[in-house]
């Protein structure tokens, strides 16, 4: 049926609304803490660090490997996350196009278009597909696998290509294990409930081609890490560490979800038996297959996945959009329903993005200070890799699992020892993510400069202070460098100080004094003048300017 003029107009308006919202939110939607975490791992690849061994991460590696060249091209800049969101637009487009193709194959061109438009306005998909995260590559490769699978008669080549895309998804996210289970069960149920059935003799080469295609990318990744002696590190970070999530759930909570799983699957199977295709054509069989797959995936996710978040549904939402569009299309008043859903979804996006206020400046300001205070190779103690371009002295990221396991004593808080051992002189601003022992050490031995801190202490009234991290230090007043006696010798500027107590005697009237890591001061930072908001635009750093800044007392 040809779309009416009013329907075409509604499609254009909702499509333009979706694009306009995305264009604004791209620059203004806040950065999720996962984004710099992923970017720090990708940065590790650009400087020769080996994921899992040298840089902790509990995700599969393909996303970081593929985006590392983009980061290398972008270079060090405070607004890097905006640039790294650009490749996500390609993955977003791939998912929307795949949704359209599947909707057209299963039903009609009109449903394909409406499926893509509705998906683009789903708040969860809209927000997560903006972010620089592994889940976008995961959902895109999954949808490409479905497009390959449903493109015609089942052949060895088609199953091999489908398996290749599934293998890419597996090398991107271990949630693909659920997708593999979903495909296997959905294929078996479809084979049982539809006819004519594929003969077992033909199913064997098809299944073999699928498995070979699936194994290529994960096998290459595993082989590469094994060749570099880091396969055990990969296994620990992506499997053993993630298994710690389940230990934090209450047994009743865990087993209640699993107990409900069997009844849920039984209901899904009963519904499948009632909805078995009445017509022997590929469109009906694929509708049955994907409808069962969508229901089974959701039930399995709720029943067995231990830490469910909205991003886990990115591979499921395109199928939901297709079946939702198909259901609405049967209504006599389908156009008002489509328009109403689109408006409601757009309002949800507006609300979820903080009314489209600019929420990126805080992270950009912090990154600007990171690049101002530090130089390549200098370590920074942060939560999860938020400072992106600098190595961390502490191996584990301080997210939910790590913090809980530190409280349980499974993982040790060695932040003080690692900071000293790594000669780490810069840390992220104080926050609850730091475990108690490490947090107390940083609070006692680092001074605020704005959004970050540098090693040093406020000097007591009697002139005493302590150095925890050996290095070059300066003695400061609010006006610049102080004059006096440091450890019984005249102070004439930055001096190497070892760990332990020190004494400074001020020449002149009493003033508040601070001992600060010298490079931070030379580069224009002081605990007396916090720099919470700085100039806009990317700073250009010239090491030759450091001495001039120090001489001017900045």
Residue pairs with C-beta under 8 A, 6 or more apart in sequence:
1 110
3 11
3 110
4 335
6 335
7 335
7 338
10 335
10 338
10 339
10 342
11 113
11 114
11 117
14 117
14 121
14 338
14 339
14 342
15 117
15 120
17 121
17 342
17 346
18 117
18 120
18 121
18 126
18 346
21 126
21 346
21 349
21 350
21 356
22 120
22 126
22 130
24 356
25 126
25 127
25 130
25 349
25 353
25 356
26 82
26 85
26 89
26 130
27 82
27 358
27 360
28 353
28 356
28 357
28 358
28 359
28 360
29 127
29 130
29 353
29 356
29 359
29 360
30 354
30 359
30 360
30 363
31 81
31 131
31 360
31 363
32 131
32 133
33 383
33 384
33 386
33 399
34 131
34 133
34 384
35 81
35 84
35 131
35 132
35 133
36 81
36 363
36 384
36 385
36 386
36 387
36 388
37 57
37 384
37 385
37 386
37 397
37 399
38 59
38 63
38 64
38 132
38 133
38 134
39 71
39 80
39 81
39 84
39 132
39 385
39 388
40 55
40 384
40 385
40 386
40 387
40 388
40 392
41 51
41 55
41 57
41 59
41 61
41 64
41 385
42 63
42 64
42 65
42 67
42 68
42 71
43 68
43 71
43 388
43 389
44 50
44 51
44 54
44 55
44 64
45 51
45 64
45 65
45 68
46 68
46 69
46 71
46 72
49 55
49 391
50 225
50 228
50 230
50 233
51 57
51 61
51 64
51 230
51 234
52 61
52 225
52 230
52 233
52 234
52 236
52 237
52 238
53 228
53 229
53 230
53 233
55 385
55 392
56 237
56 395
56 396
56 397
57 64
57 237
57 397
58 237
58 238
58 241
58 242
58 397
58 401
59 134
59 173
59 238
60 134
60 170
60 171
60 172
60 173
60 174
60 221
60 238
61 171
61 221
61 234
62 137
62 168
62 171
62 172
62 217
62 221
63 133
63 134
63 137
63 138
63 172
64 134
66 137
67 84
67 87
67 132
70 83
70 84
70 86
70 87
71 80
71 84
74 80
74 83
74 84
76 371
76 376
76 389
77 83
77 367
77 371
77 538
78 364
78 365
78 367
78 368
78 370
78 371
78 538
78 539
79 360
79 364
79 367
79 538
80 367
80 388
81 132
81 360
81 363
82 360
84 132
85 130
85 131
85 132
87 132
88 129
88 130
88 131
88 132
88 133
88 136
91 129
91 136
91 137
91 139
91 140
92 129
92 130
92 136
94 140
94 143
94 144
95 119
95 125
95 129
95 136
95 139
95 140
95 143
95 318
96 116
96 119
96 120
97 116
98 140
98 143
98 144
98 146
98 147
98 318
99 112
99 115
99 116
99 119
99 143
99 318
99 321
99 322
100 112
100 113
100 115
100 116
101 112
101 147
102 112
102 115
102 143
102 146
102 147
102 150
102 290
102 318
102 319
102 322
103 111
103 112
103 113
103 114
103 115
103 116
103 321
103 322
103 325
103 326
104 111
104 112
105 112
105 150
105 151
105 283
105 286
106 150
106 283
106 286
106 287
106 290
106 322
106 326
107 283
107 287
107 322
107 325
107 326
107 329
108 329
110 329
111 322
111 325
111 326
111 329
112 322
114 325
114 328
114 329
114 338
115 318
115 321
115 322
115 324
115 325
116 321
117 342
118 321
118 324
118 325
118 338
118 341
118 342
118 345
119 125
119 317
119 318
119 321
120 126
121 341
121 342
121 345
121 346
121 349
122 317
122 320
122 321
122 345
123 345
123 348
123 349
123 352
124 310
124 313
124 314
124 317
125 314
125 317
126 345
126 349
127 310
127 349
127 352
127 353
128 135
128 136
128 310
128 311
128 314
129 136
129 139
129 314
133 311
134 172
134 173
135 173
135 311
135 312
135 314
136 314
137 168
137 169
137 172
138 169
138 172
138 173
138 175
138 176
138 314
138 315
139 314
139 315
139 318
141 165
141 166
141 168
141 169
141 172
142 165
142 166
142 169
142 176
142 179
142 315
143 315
143 318
144 165
145 162
145 163
145 165
145 166
145 169
146 290
148 158
148 161
148 162
148 165
149 158
149 159
149 162
150 282
150 286
150 290
151 158
152 158
153 282
154 198
154 206
155 206
156 205
156 206
156 209
157 209
159 206
159 207
159 209
159 210
159 213
160 209
160 210
160 212
160 213
161 213
162 210
162 213
163 209
163 210
163 211
163 212
163 213
163 214
163 215
163 216
164 213
164 214
164 216
164 217
166 176
166 179
166 180
166 183
166 210
166 213
166 214
167 213
167 214
167 215
167 216
167 217
167 218
168 217
169 176
169 179
169 315
170 176
170 177
170 180
170 214
170 217
170 218
171 217
171 218
171 221
174 238
174 239
174 242
175 305
175 312
175 315
178 297
178 300
178 301
178 304
178 305
179 297
179 315
180 214
181 300
182 293
182 296
182 297
182 300
183 293
185 292
185 296
186 289
186 290
186 292
186 293
186 296
187 289
189 269
189 272
189 292
190 285
190 288
190 289
190 292
191 197
191 198
191 203
193 272
193 273
193 276
193 277
193 288
194 276
194 277
194 280
194 285
194 288
195 280
196 280
198 206
222 231
222 234
225 231
225 233
225 234
241 401
242 401
244 401
244 404
244 405
244 410
245 306
245 307
245 401
246 254
246 306
248 401
248 404
249 306
254 306
257 302
257 303
257 304
258 303
258 304
260 302
260 303
261 299
261 300
261 302
261 303
261 304
264 299
264 302
264 303
265 296
265 299
268 292
268 295
268 296
268 299
271 295
272 288
272 291
272 292
275 288
275 291
276 288
277 284
277 285
277 287
277 288
278 284
290 319
290 322
291 319
291 323
293 319
294 316
294 319
294 320
294 323
297 315
297 316
298 313
298 316
301 308
301 312
301 313
301 316
302 308
305 312
307 400
328 334
328 337
328 338
328 341
331 337
350 356
353 359
362 451
363 386
365 450
365 451
365 532
365 533
365 534
366 386
366 387
366 428
366 429
366 451
366 452
367 387
367 388
368 534
368 539
369 449
369 450
369 451
369 452
369 525
369 531
369 534
370 380
370 387
370 388
370 389
370 390
370 426
370 452
371 389
371 539
371 541
372 523
372 524
372 525
372 534
372 539
372 541
373 426
373 449
373 452
373 454
373 519
373 520
373 523
373 525
374 380
374 387
374 390
374 426
375 519
375 541
375 543
376 389
376 390
377 390
377 391
378 390
378 425
378 426
378 519
379 390
379 391
379 392
379 393
379 422
379 423
379 424
379 425
379 426
380 387
380 390
380 391
380 392
380 424
380 426
380 427
380 428
380 452
381 392
381 393
381 394
381 415
381 419
381 424
381 426
381 427
381 428
381 438
381 442
382 392
382 427
382 428
383 397
383 398
383 399
383 428
383 431
383 433
383 434
384 397
384 398
384 399
384 433
385 392
385 397
386 428
387 428
387 452
390 426
391 422
393 415
393 418
393 419
393 421
393 422
393 424
394 414
394 415
394 418
394 419
394 438
395 418
396 402
396 411
398 433
398 434
398 435
399 433
402 411
403 433
403 435
405 411
406 412
406 413
406 435
407 435
413 435
413 436
413 437
413 438
415 434
415 435
415 437
415 438
415 441
415 442
416 437
416 438
416 441
416 468
418 424
419 427
419 441
419 442
419 468
419 469
420 468
420 469
420 470
420 499
423 469
423 470
423 471
424 455
424 469
425 454
425 455
425 469
425 471
425 517
425 519
425 520
426 452
426 453
426 454
426 455
426 517
426 520
427 442
427 446
427 452
427 453
427 454
427 455
428 451
428 452
428 453
429 448
429 450
429 451
429 452
429 453
430 439
430 442
430 443
430 448
430 453
434 442
441 468
442 453
444 457
444 468
445 455
445 456
445 457
445 466
445 467
445 468
445 469
446 453
446 454
446 455
446 456
447 453
447 454
447 455
447 456
447 457
447 458
447 514
447 516
447 527
448 527
448 530
449 520
449 525
449 526
449 527
449 530
449 531
450 525
450 530
450 531
450 532
450 534
451 531
451 532
454 516
454 517
454 520
454 525
455 467
455 468
455 469
455 471
455 516
455 517
456 473
456 514
456 515
456 516
456 517
456 527
457 465
457 466
457 467
457 514
457 515
458 465
458 512
458 513
458 514
458 527
459 465
459 475
459 504
459 513
459 514
459 515
461 510
463 503
463 504
463 505
463 506
463 513
464 501
464 502
464 503
465 501
465 502
465 503
465 504
465 515
466 500
466 501
466 502
467 473
467 497
467 498
467 499
467 500
467 502
467 515
468 499
469 499
469 517
470 496
470 497
470 498
470 499
471 496
471 497
471 517
471 518
472 494
472 495
472 496
472 497
472 517
472 518
472 519
473 494
473 495
473 496
473 497
473 515
473 516
473 517
473 518
474 481
474 493
474 494
474 495
474 515
474 516
474 518
474 521
475 481
475 482
475 484
475 486
475 491
475 504
475 513
475 514
475 515
476 482
476 513
476 514
476 515
476 516
476 521
476 526
476 527
476 528
477 511
477 512
477 513
477 528
478 511
478 512
478 528
478 529
479 553
480 553
480 554
481 493
481 521
481 553
482 491
482 504
482 506
482 507
482 511
482 513
483 491
483 506
483 507
483 508
484 491
484 504
484 505
484 506
484 507
484 508
485 491
485 504
485 505
485 507
486 495
486 502
486 503
486 504
487 502
487 503
487 504
488 503
491 504
493 550
494 518
494 521
494 522
494 550
497 515
502 515
504 513
504 515
506 513
512 528
514 526
514 527
514 528
516 526
516 527
519 546
521 550
522 546
522 547
522 549
522 550
523 541
523 546
523 549
524 549
524 554
525 531
526 554
